[in-house]
């Protein structure tokens, strides 16, 4: 049976359940092909990606992202897409911390910290970071971001910075 592409599913306005089922079929087929192909075959690494990984493989740094991921961002994206696809947005901070623990040699810059604070929904830290690098995030951007976050219900009523409200 032919599995529709993700684009075809989007065009057909497939439900989340249908999308989840298709992803499961893709992973099952990739696992079967992995068992048939020799490990040195050029398609092997691609099949490993589509086959996904178990949580235990991720935690043991034995998943494909630990092997091929060049940055923590790639690692987070892979883990969310193929290892922990059911993760809720509020749990992404936990995933980020797990990835940070396994990528201790990676240099983290200010943009990485901003992204980390945003994904972790640590709005006070995000606003402090944005305020500290005005050359990258001008005041008009931060002001409008606060508006958007406020109306999305993401800004706490009181934000403390350096002991001040």
N, C-alpha and C positions, 0 to 999 in steps of 0.2 A: 504494500500500500504506500502511496506517495504521501509524504508529509508536506503540507503547505508551508510556504516560506512565511516568515514573520510579517513581511510586507503584505502578502496575500491575506493573512489573517487580519491585519489592520484594516485593509480595504474592505474586507467582509464584516468588519466590526465584530470580531470574535469576542466572546465573553472572557473574563479572567479564568474561568474554569477551563474553557476550551484552550486558551493559551497555555495554561499550566499543563494540561494533558499533552499538548503538542511538544512542550519542552521536555516532558518525561519521555516521550517517544524518541525525540532527538537524542537524549542522553542514553537511552537503552540501545539504540542502534549504534551509537558511537562506541559504547562498551563492547558490543558484540564484534564490531570491526576491529577494535583494539586487540581482542583475543585472537583474531585471525591474522593480523599483520605482525611481521617481525618488528621488534623495538627499534631497529636501525632504519626502518622504512621512513622516507621523508614526510609522510602523512601522519606518522605516529603522534607527534607533538600536537598537531591540530586536533586529532581525535581525542587526545587527553583533555584538551580544553572543553570540547563539546560533551565529553563523558561526565564532566564535573568531578567534584571531589567530595569525600565524606567530611563531616565535621572533625572526626578524629585525625584524618590526614592533614587537614588545615591546621589543627592545633599542634601537630607534630612537625610542621613545616615540610610535609611531604607532598603537598599539592603542586599543581603546575605553576601557580602564581609565585610560589616561593622559589621555583626553579627559573622561570622565565620573566617574571615581573621585574621591570627596570626601576619602578618607583613605588612608593607607598600608595599613590593614587591608583595605579594599575592593579595593585594587590587588593585594595578595597573594592574596586569595581568588579574584579573577577570574583572575589569572595561573595559579594552581594548577589551577583548574577547567577553563579553556578554552585556555590556551596550553601549559602544561606538566603535563597530567594524570597523566603517568607518573612524575612526580618522587617519589622515595622520601622518607620522613620525615627521614632523615639529610641530605638535600639541601635541606631547607626553609630552613636558615640561609643558603645561597647565594642563594636566591630573595629572602629578606628583605634581604640586602645589596644586591642589584640594585635592588629597589624603593626602598630608602633612598637610593641614589645618584640616583635620578630624582625624588625628593621632598624635595629639600634645603630648600625653603622651609617645610616643614611643621614645626610645633612638636611635639616629642616629650615626653610627660610620663612620670612614674614607672610608671604602669600600662602604657604602651606599652613601656617598657624591660623590665618584668617579662614581658610577653607575648613580646617579642623573645628574651629569654634562655631562656624555656621552649621556644619553637619551635626555637631554635638548639641546644637541648640543652646549653646552657652552665650546668650545674647549680651550680657554685660561684658564678658571677655571679648566678644566680637566687636562691640562698639569701642572698647578701650584700644584694641588693636588698630581698628580703622582710624581712630583719632590720632594714633601715634605715627602713622605713615601717610600724612596728607599729600605727599607727592604722588603716591599710588592711588589714594582714595580721597579726592577733594571733598570739601565740606558739603557741597551740593549733593554729592552721591550719598554721603552718610545721612544727611537730613532726609532725603527721599527714602532711603532704606529704612530709617526709623519709622517713617509714615507707613510704609508697606508692612513692616513687622508689627506695628501697633494695631493696624486694622486686621491683621491676621491673628491677633491675640497672642503674639510671641514676645512682646515687651513687658517685662515685669513692672508693676506699679512703682517700685522704688529700685533704683540702680545705685549701688554704692561704688565709689572709686576712691582708693587711697583713704578710706575712712570717712569720706564725705558723701553726702547724698546728692 
